[in-house]
Structure formats: structure tokens, C-alpha cells
Amino acid sequence: MATAVGKKFPDLNVDAMNEMGDTFKLNVLEEAINNKKKVLLFWYPKDFTFVCPTELHAFQAALGEFEKRNTIVIGASCDTPEVHFAWLSTSKDNGGIEGVTYPILADSNRNLSSILGILDITNETFDEVSQTIQVEGDNVTYRATYLIDEEGTVFHEGVNHMPVGRNVNEFLRLIDAYSHVQKNGEVCPANWEEGKEAMSPNAKGTAEYLAKN
């Protein structure tokens, strides 16, 4: 399975839904390049499930922090726009995502998730009788997260299995670290956080850093 890191994000228009109930086409690559912003795209398996709403609310709660870092947040699953809107219209108390304001991709034809290789398909078999491909698995996405820079290049890709929710702060840290590299030409060591010392990208820089830490 190939990684997307270091490559341009796929150039594809996908249906999306916003909190106003409008269905529109969204191209993640163009969002990054045209707005000269970073993009955090996070996929989750299904609307109206259990871990998923906690993640959507967590990204919403941190939206200001992403905006401060010139970063657009986009959610995504294989549900249809109509199902997204039903979920957006359901209160938090009832397991809904009312109050989420970032767009949510509705990759119901699974074109983008197939290119990214993040669908839960354990096996594919060709059925001779019906001449169709039968899949085993839910054919929904894992909890995959992509961080994309202003040029449309992927600089982080992470995939969790269904039951394991993400840590939103880790993505803020990764954006801070990548921005530091972009700005200063330094590299960021393990556990680096904004305000901590970074390293020169050479053996001497590593030696000096390790001597002090």
C-alpha cells in the first residue's frame, strides 16, 4: 500500500455538505492551493455512530486553533450529503453533530477513498454468475487523517482502526512543526512543541541537540 506523503493530494471534485444544508463540489487540493492554506482532512467511518461524533465535536472545538495556523478543516465519510445534513440537524445530546461548521465530504461513490486506499475491504471476489465484484468488510473508511500544505503536498498521513479516536492536539503539533520547518529551515526532534528548541538538519546539529537534551 503506497503512502500519499510527499505527493500531491488527488485532484478530485467530491460532493460536500455544510451546516446550511447546501450540497456543493469540493476539491481538497484546490482548497489548499487557491487559498494558500494548509488543510486537515479527516475521514471517519459512519454518521450516526459512537466514536465519530466525539471526533467531529473535538475538531470543531479546536477550529479556532486551526484557523490561527492558517489551516482549513474538512471532515469526510462515505455517507450521502443528505445523511450528513440529517446528522448536522441532530443535537449533540442526541448523538448528533449540530454546531459543526466545517464542510463534510460525502464520498458516497467512494472515488476519493478508493484512490487513497483507506476503505475497510478485507477481501474482493469476482462472482462468475452475476459478473460482479463482491467485497467483504463494511466498505467504509478507516479513521484516516491527511495534512496538506499550501502547495497541495501531503506532509502527514495517519490511519486509525475504527474503535480508536484521534488526538486533535497532535495534529496542531504536527502543523506547528511543519510550519517551523518551512519558516526556519530547521528540523523538529521527537516530542517537539511550539517554543521548544529545534535542530539544524545535519550531524553537528543533532550532536549539539542531544548534548543539551
C-alpha positions in Angstrom: 0.0 0.0 0.0 1.6 3.2 -1.1 1.6 6.3 1.1 0.4 9.7 0.0 3.1 11.5 1.9 5.3 13.7 -0.3 2.9 13.5 -3.1 0.2 16.0 -4.3 -3.2 15.2 -2.9 -5.6 13.7 -5.5 -7.2 16.3 -7.7 -10.8 15.3 -7.5 -14.1 17.1 -7.0 -16.3 15.5 -4.3 -19.8 16.2 -3.1 -19.8 18.0 0.3 -22.4 19.3 2.7 -22.3 22.4 5.0 -24.3 23.3 8.1 -26.7 25.3 5.9 -27.9 22.2 4.1 -26.1 23.1 0.8 -24.6 20.3 -1.3 -21.6 21.6 -3.3 -18.5 20.2 -5.0 -15.3 20.5 -3.0 -11.7 19.8 -4.3 -9.3 19.4 -1.4 -6.2 20.1 -3.5 -7.7 23.3 -4.8 -8.8 24.4 -1.3 -5.1 24.3 -0.3 -3.6 25.9 -3.4 -6.2 28.5 -4.1 -6.5 29.7 -0.5 -2.7 29.4 0.2 -3.6 27.5 3.4 -2.9 24.1 4.9 -5.7 21.6 5.0 -6.5 19.0 7.6 -8.8 16.3 6.1 -10.1 13.7 8.5 -12.1 10.6 7.5 -14.4 8.7 9.8 -16.4 5.5 9.2 -20.1 6.4 9.5 -22.5 9.1 10.5 -24.8 8.3 13.5 -22.2 6.1 15.2 -20.4 6.3 18.5 -16.7 7.5 18.4 -17.4 9.6 15.3 -19.4 12.4 16.8 -16.8 12.9 19.6 -14.2 13.5 16.9 -16.3 15.9 14.9 -17.0 17.9 18.0 -13.4 17.8 19.1 -12.2 19.2 15.7 -15.0 21.9 15.9 -13.8 22.9 19.4 -10.3 23.3 18.1 -11.3 25.2 14.9 -10.0 28.5 16.2 -6.6 26.9 16.8 -6.5 25.5 13.3 -7.6 28.9 11.8 -4.8 30.6 13.8 -2.4 28.3 11.9 -3.9 29.1 8.5 -5.4 25.7 8.3 -8.8 24.6 6.8 -10.6 21.7 8.5 -12.6 19.3 6.4 -14.4 16.1 7.6 -15.2 13.2 5.3 -17.1 9.9 5.1 -18.9 7.8 2.5 -22.3 8.8 3.7 -24.5 10.9 1.3 -24.9 14.7 1.7 -28.5 14.1 2.9 -27.4 11.8 5.7 -24.7 14.4 6.7 -27.4 17.1 6.9 -29.6 14.9 9.0 -26.7 14.4 11.4 -25.9 18.1 11.4 -29.5 18.7 12.3 -29.4 16.4 15.3 -28.5 17.9 18.6 -25.3 16.9 20.5 -27.5 15.5 23.3 -29.0 13.0 20.8 -25.6 11.9 19.4 -25.7 14.5 16.6 -23.2 17.0 15.3 -25.3 20.1 15.4 -22.9 23.1 15.7 -20.2 21.7 13.4 -19.4 24.5 10.8 -16.7 23.0 8.6 -17.7 21.2 5.4 -18.0 17.4 5.3 -17.2 15.4 2.2 -19.8 12.9 1.1 -17.7 10.4 -0.9 -20.7 8.2 -1.5 -19.3 6.9 -4.8 -16.1 6.1 -2.9 -13.9 7.6 -5.7 -11.6 9.6 -3.4 -11.4 7.0 -0.6 -10.6 4.3 -3.2 -7.7 6.3 -4.6 -6.4 6.9 -1.0 -6.8 3.2 -0.2 -8.5 3.7 3.1 -11.6 1.6 2.7 -12.4 -1.3 5.1 -12.4 -4.1 2.4 -10.8 -7.3 3.7 -11.3 -9.3 0.5 -12.7 -8.9 -3.0 -14.0 -11.8 -5.0 -15.4 -11.9 -8.6 -18.7 -13.6 -8.8 -18.9 -15.5 -12.1 -22.7 -15.9 -12.1 -23.6 -12.2 -11.7 -20.3 -10.9 -13.2 -19.9 -8.6 -10.2 -17.1 -7.9 -7.6 -18.3 -8.9 -4.1 -16.5 -7.3 -1.2 -16.0 -8.4 2.4 -15.9 -5.7 5.0 -18.1 -2.6 5.6 -16.6 -0.7 2.6 -16.4 2.4 4.8 -13.3 4.4 5.6 -10.9 3.9 8.5 -10.1 7.0 10.6 -7.6 8.4 8.2 -6.1 11.9 8.6 -4.2 13.9 6.0 -2.3 17.2 6.5 -1.7 19.0 3.2 0.5 22.1 2.7 -0.1 25.3 0.8 1.3 23.6 -2.4 -1.1 20.7 -2.1 1.5 18.3 -0.9 0.6 15.7 1.8 3.0 16.1 4.8 1.3 13.8 7.2 -0.9 10.7 6.8 -2.2 8.7 9.7 -4.8 5.9 9.9 -6.6 4.5 13.0 -8.7 1.5 13.1 -12.5 2.1 13.8 -12.6 1.9 17.6 -9.7 4.3 18.2 -10.4 8.0 18.3 -7.8 10.7 17.3 -5.9 13.2 19.5 -6.7 16.6 17.9 -3.7 18.3 19.7 -1.3 16.0 17.9 -2.4 17.5 14.6 -1.9 21.0 15.9 1.6 20.0 17.0 2.4 18.5 13.5 1.2 21.7 11.8 3.3 23.8 14.2 6.4 21.6 13.5 5.9 21.6 9.7 5.4 25.4 9.8 8.6 25.8 11.8 10.5 23.7 9.2 9.0 25.8 6.4 9.9 29.1 8.1 13.3 28.3 9.6 14.7 25.5 7.6 15.4 23.6 10.9 14.1 20.1 11.7 12.0 19.2 14.6 13.1 16.4 17.0 10.9 13.9 18.9 8.1 15.5 21.1 8.9 19.0 19.7 6.3 21.6 20.5 6.0 25.3 19.6 8.5 27.3 21.6 10.9 24.4 22.1 14.4 24.2 20.5 14.7 22.7 17.0 17.8 21.3 15.3 20.0 22.1 12.3 19.5 19.4 9.7 23.0 17.9 9.9 25.1 15.6 12.1 26.5 18.6 14.1 23.0 19.9 14.8 21.9 16.5 16.1 25.0 16.2 18.2 24.5 19.6 19.7 20.9 19.0 20.4 21.5 15.6 22.0 24.3 17.0 24.2 21.9 19.6 25.6 18.8 17.3 25.9 
